[in-house]
Amino acid sequence: MPRPIHATIHTAALRHNLERARRAAPDARVWAVVKANAYGHGIERAFEGLRAADGFALLDLAEAERVRALGWRGPILLLEGVFEPRDLELCSRLGLWHAVHCDAQIDWLAAHKTQVPHRVFLKMNSGMNRLGFTPERYRAAWARLNALPQVDEISFMTHFSDADGQRGIAHQVHAFHRATQDLPGERSISNSAAILRHGGEADVRLDWVRAGIVLYGGAPDHPERTAADWELQPTMTLASRLIGVQQLQAGDTVGYGSRFTAEGPLTLGVVACGYADGYPRHCPTGTPVLVEGVRTRTVGRVSMDMLAVDLTPLPQAGIGAEVTLWGRAGSGAVLPIDEVAQAGGTIGYELMCALAPRVPVTALA
Ligand SMILES: *Cc1c(COP(=O)(O)O)cnc(C)c1O
């Protein structure tokens, strides 16, 4: 028998979350962002649940090829554009739309030989200071692109640094609109946080929204709002089983570094899941976990292949008992990935993306 750890991708939940994103940004077309192998879900496994999207957005050319190989004939957008001139050949061949964020990418396009002009998304750096032309340099970049025979339609995009938080998006929305106001073309500025929090505003949702974490059931602004608050369903369950039980007495310690000391008698379950499966080692004692659908806590340090849980609420649980590290238990009980991430000092995005290759994954209808 293989080690009992297993991940499940919930196709119906992906479909539900996509619909939820659509409802939040009425009339906008939706890019399903499937970068990083569909946030760790697997592009091929996630595709069925996301095929009602208007397009797929990603970074990696090999991932774009995988989406085309699934039979997708609609739009595919390379969010970072191309990385070297010859990538443009693949864009021509597969009909990929691509971001243009720097002068070098315009130079490459100008030198590119193609029969089919490319659809491009000109990226503005409106304050994130990662990729894109500043508002001052944006029009000059547009004029250069617009003069190229290799370029078909030009669309406009920018990315928010604070759509989930205190600083908000108003300054970036303003900069974007001011710099693009009389330029003809479609526009895309919203990520998941902006879709959920501002999708009702026409000057924010615009023509295309870029839905990432919302599709995978994570709350982009956790813990201010939870996935349940946003009516999102978990799309990934990481589950395993108890492979050992220990009876501790007062003074006994647990795991590497003896980071936990029992204050009295305690029944401990040992779970076949560790950091080599993608469970964060940073999660301290007290991180929430479900055993047979009942909420309890982890105890001691997470090791490579195992972690320990407190069985106080489930004295009957023995070897083979179901453990849900995140996602949905057999009983239907849900442990939001965001809560586990928060305990480990990170965000749900990172946990999904870090699901380890050694964990077998199946997609459920
Ligand atoms: C990853 C990404 C998104 C999606 O972000 P979420 O917060 O997951 O919705 C949108 N736009 C760009 C440019 C991205 O890189």
The ligand as an SDF file (V2000), in Angstrom:
LIG
                    3D

 15 15  0  0  0  0  0  0  0  0999 V2000
   -0.9240   36.2170  -10.6550 C   0  0  0  0  0  0  0  0  0  0  0  0
   -1.5020   37.3710  -11.3450 C   0  0  0  0  0  0  0  0  0  0  0  0
   -2.8680   37.6490  -11.2400 C   0  0  0  0  0  0  0  0  0  0  0  0
   -3.8050   36.8560  -10.3500 C   0  0  0  0  0  0  0  0  0  0  0  0
   -3.6120   37.2540   -9.0040 O   0  0  0  0  0  0  0  0  0  0  0  0
   -4.6060   36.7250   -7.8730 P   0  0  0  0  0  0  0  0  0  0  0  0
   -4.2760   37.5440   -6.6740 O   0  0  0  0  0  0  0  0  0  0  0  0
   -4.2800   35.2830   -7.6630 O   0  0  0  0  0  0  0  0  0  0  0  0
   -5.9540   36.9170   -8.4010 O   0  0  0  0  0  0  0  0  0  0  0  0
   -3.3780   38.6980  -11.9810 C   0  0  0  0  0  0  0  0  0  0  0  0
   -2.5710   39.4490  -12.7650 N   0  0  0  0  0  0  0  0  0  0  0  0
   -1.2640   39.2300  -12.8760 C   0  0  0  0  0  0  0  0  0  0  0  0
   -0.4370   40.0950  -13.7510 C   0  0  0  0  0  0  0  0  0  0  0  0
   -0.6710   38.1990  -12.1690 C   0  0  0  0  0  0  0  0  0  0  0  0
    0.6470   37.9780  -12.2770 O   0  0  0  0  0  0  0  0  0  0  0  0
  1  2  1  0
  2  3  1  0
  2 14  2  0
  3  4  1  0
  3 10  2  0
  4  5  1  0
  5  6  1  0
  6  7  2  0
  6  8  1  0
  6  9  1  0
 10 11  1  0
 11 12  2  0
 12 13  1  0
 12 14  1  0
 14 15  1  0
M  END
$$$$
